[in-house]
Every structure is written in C-alpha cells, then in structure tokens.
Amino acid sequence: MKTLDLITIGRSSVDLYGAQIGGRLEDMSSFNKYIGGSPTNIAAGAARLGLKSAVITRVGDEHMGRFIREQLVREGVDIRGVQTDKERLTALVILGIRDQQQFPLIFYRENCADMALSEDDIDPAFIAEANCVCATGTHLSHPRTEAAVLKALRLARESGAKTALDIDYRPNLWGVAGHGDGESRFVESAKVTQKLQSTLNLFDLIVGTEEEFHIAGGSTDTLEALRAVRSVSNATLVCKRGPMGAVVFPGDIPGSLDDGESGEGFPIEVFNVLGAGDGFMAGLFRGWLRGEDWPITLKYANACGAFAVSRHGCTPAYPSWEELQYFFRTGIRNKALRKDDALEQVHWATNRKGDWSTMRVFAFDHRMQLEAIAKDVGVDDKKIGSFKELCLKAAHQVAGGNAGYGILCDGRLGRDALYQAAGSGLWIGRPAEWPGSRPLTLEPDLGPDCGGLNEWPAEHVVKVLCFYHPDDDEAMRAEQEETVSRLFAAARRNRLEFLLEVIPSKVAPIDDETTARIIDRFYEIGVYPDWWKLEPLKSVEAWRQATDAVKRHDPYVRGIVVLGLEAPQSELEESFRLAAGFDLVKGFAVGRTIFAEAARNWLAGKVSDEEAVADMAARYDALCRIWDKARAAHVKGEAA
C-alpha cells in the first residue's frame, strides 16, 4: 500500500549557520543550528507543503543525531528510515553568508554517519510504501552508499514508484576539490561524469542547475550537456537557471533553453542563494507527484526557491502550503520577502511545531506573592526555589507524560525547576515582566534591549503580564505598548513563542467590550502573540467579542488560556464552563488556586515535601478534570 508520497535518500547533517551577515566565516561569532543535507531539507520542505515524506539516512548516536530525528518529527517527516550509527558521528556543516552569491562553507564529513549508509539499511517493505524515491548525487560518490541507493531505486521501480535524481553536485564531496572549497559548485571531472552517466537511466526525473548538468553531461555547453544526458536517459530533465527560473524537457532537447516548458517566476531580492535548490525540489515534488501540469509545478518550485533565497537558513526558510497560497494571492509586495511583515507572520504562524490544542497549565511563575508568604512565615527567599521544584513534581505527577500539560515558571526564583523541566514534554512559559510593575518593566536579566532572550531555550515561551486598560492615559498606554512591542520583536528575533497576558480589571472597571478593545489595539501596533492569557470574562458576549477580535486579526493564533486570579475552585468551574464554549480558548493557566495553601504550609514547615506535592497535584488534577468536562460538554453540544 502506497502510504508515502516521497522517500528521499542520502545526506543528513546539522548546519551551523553563521548569524552575522556580510563577513568572513573566520569572523563569525555565533551560529544558528538547523537540519541540513539535501535529502533531509527536501523531505522537510515537502512535508511543509502537505506531502507525506520520509528520509533514508544515518545519524550518530549523540546529541546532533537526536536533534535531526526530533526536528524531522516536528516537521512531520517519517523517520523509520533514519538509522542510528553507533560508531560514527553525525555530519556537520559550518557556513555563513558573505554576500548574495557567496556562502563560505566547510563540510565536517570524515567517516560520518550518513556516508555509512549501506544496502542493509534499505527495507523493501518501506520502499514499497512510496510513490517516489528521490536520490541525491553525493551518495553516488562512494561504493557503499551507491549500492544502497541503487538497491532503493531498483526496489522503487519494481514496486511501480517514480524515481528522481537531484544531481546536487558538491565537488569536494566527490574528492575533486579541497576542504576549503565547500561552496564550489562545479569542477570538471571525467570520472564523476562517467559515474553519474552509469546511473542516469534509472530515473524518471533528473533535476539540476546548468553547472550540475555540465558534470552529468560532460560538457560546459548546457545544451550539449543536456543532449548527452538525454542520450543515456529517457527521464524528464529539469534545468534550473537561477533568476531566470527553470525549464523542463520531457523529450528531445530543442535548439534553445528558452524552448523548454516553463512556469511563473518571482523576481525577488536575493539574500543568499544557498538552499534554493532543495526548496525548489520540495515545490517541484508537490506539483509533480500531485499530477499538476508543468507550468503549475514550476510555479510551486520557483516560489519555494524564492523563499529560500530570501531568508536565513535552508529548511527554516521553506514555506508551508498555507503560506504558499497566501503568497500567490498577495503577490510580491516587498522584493526582500523577509521584510514583508505580513508574509513573515504567516510564515512564522504556519510553521510552528507542536500540538497544543489542549492547555492545562500549572502556573507557579509567581515571585512577589511567594516572597510575601516567605516573609510572612519568616523564611529565606532561597526556599522558594525548592518549593517550585515541588510544584514541578506535582505537574509531572498529574501530566503522567501525556500531552496537553504545561507550566509557567520563572528563571529568577524558579531556575532549578526550569532546568529540570527542559525536554520533559511540558509546555513551558517563562515570565519576562517585573512582578506587579505598572507601567510595565521587565526582569533586569533581560537587559535594556531584551538581549537576554538569546540565553533562553527554544522551547520556552516568552510570557509577559501587562496591567493595561484601553482607557489609560496616553502616556501610560504609550510606555506600556512600547515595552510590549520591544519584547515581542526580541522574542521573534530569537525564534521564541510569545504569550501576552492582560488584566484590565485591576486597573479600572471593565465591560463586555474592554478585552476586545485591548486585543484590537495590540494587533494594531503590530504585536501578534502566539498565545493570549485572559482573565475570566463574566459573560458569553465578552468572550464572543474577545475571540472574534483575535480571529479577525490572526487566523493562525495558537489560542487563549484563562487565568485564575486566585479564585476558589467553584468560581473557576463557572469561568471554565463559559470559556470552554469558545474553541479558541484552549485551556487554563492557574496558579495560586493550586499552590497558595501548600506554599504557606510548606514554607512554614507544617507539611512535608510529599504532602505539599500531593495537595497541589490533587488541586491541579481537579482543575484539569473540570476543564476537560467543560470542553467535552461543549463538543457534545456542538455534535448534538
């Protein structure tokens, strides 16, 4: 049974991508970490476009290998074909952007994991699930990996699958250029040409740049090279021509490249060309494997290539299917696509990872309140950190390793709990505000430019509480809005999700329109939270206006969570019932209702660790059940 659209086979690596632009690799001081390697990029890009993709490769039994596995899972790529090599390290690539065309690049691939791929790694049953198998050129450069690729191609053809080749010529990976020539894309080699031509008859589709067809065809005259390839292969040939788009030759090669089939191109400002080819392949597969004609297929491919050359990184630059459709509707509004704020918002929002459709969050990020309790019972503030570790234990106890649970915890008093929560599967929100501040000020550790966010793990969500009311005086509003805007921009710059919590009732009286007005205003100034955290609204109308306001501005928002305000459980039950009637509300984030009594008793030495954890777990679990019951009742009502 064909359950997969595409299997790619070959390279996988971790790309350490220089964050500084326009300088030498020698002078770059910080790096962003992405998955890399053409087959890996293509599989991820195809998954973003709605194809069911998989990759066959090897990774090391270490942190970088696990990173590739985990990131592929996040991207929706099937990893059954990813083997773990116990003896070799995952390949690394260190690279940077010098200018629009130059990208200094070093491959660290000596005896790396993916080059140990062998015939034994090719499972016939797995290959039989695919509608297409795509090989990339590097894995034809070594007898062992070549044997693996040839076996996969043979099995694919026997099962009726299509086969494709991305020539992906990297001279130094074929041993015809030095280690320092990683960015070189063409060095003549009769040996490489001969090797490639011995396999070209195995493919239904062959894709390459003009330089890549030069190596495949053994000529630097593109038409002559294409004819040489055609003489040994009946494959459809797709020749990429950079800013001139691409042309397709299903049959005989005509007298001019311009006579090939083409599709719409997108004249945008080039940030850097690296990664364009893999993005192009992902778009090409979306059209080709779904039976689109060549003009439409090339339109997809050209657009995906345009996104790649306009952003930092390879896989992170590739569009989602929703983003691609949005781009086709709106067209090019800014040739520097990365500077189109609306497009970047769609890119960000439609490529977020993780399913947080249910949110049961234990909030113990409180600092001021716990400091007050500690002072009241006469204990040192240092004990608060230990108490927050107990809060985390209670959260884990209730979650039981299941999805849909989370915590809010600070990094000042709750540092050790935050460390322990890392990688546990919990949703983790972390506050940025100075407790109780109005006008809003931020935790000093963030720094005046919020540069401290670059120390936060990628899984931490930036949470900020703002005591804001739409009827505040102009000076107060302006100061608070500036702080929120600055923090939001910094969060995005550091690829961190953002939660905005607003509590207007602590400032002035509110009505059914108040929260909606606040939401409208923050979107108006360009703040697009991934999450909203709202106080329990008192009426169905207030919730309707608030949720409509969010939907009006951001159809891709993660959702809303309801806060507790230390309300007793009975009041929260009613507020949950109201909120659960709106699909945009995903759950709750409640703190003091859960921990207040336990905190006072434990800090005063009246209960043990175990008793405190049990008390908080019981209260947290009760709220989870109340929320789940309220949401189930809403869903049942809708179904009825």
PEHU-V395537 format. One record per helix or strand of 2 or more residues. SS is the DSSP state (alpha for helix, beta for strand). FROM is the first residue (numbers start at 1). LEN is the number of residues. If there is no record, write none. Layout:
BEGIN
SS:FROM:LEN  SS:FROM:LEN
END
This chain:
BEGIN
beta:6:4  beta:13:9  alpha:25:3  beta:31:6  alpha:38:11  beta:53:8  alpha:63:12  beta:82:4  beta:91:7  beta:105:4  alpha:114:3  alpha:119:3  alpha:124:5  beta:132:5  alpha:137:4  alpha:143:16  beta:162:5  alpha:171:4  alpha:179:3  alpha:190:8  alpha:200:3  beta:205:5  alpha:210:8  alpha:222:11  beta:236:5  alpha:242:3  beta:246:4  alpha:257:3  alpha:276:13  alpha:294:17  alpha:315:3  alpha:321:10  alpha:337:3  alpha:341:10  beta:359:5  alpha:368:10  alpha:382:18  beta:405:4  alpha:415:7  beta:427:5  alpha:444:3  alpha:451:5  beta:460:7  alpha:474:20  beta:498:5  alpha:504:3  alpha:514:11  beta:531:4  alpha:540:14  beta:559:5  alpha:569:11  beta:585:6  alpha:592:12  alpha:609:31
END
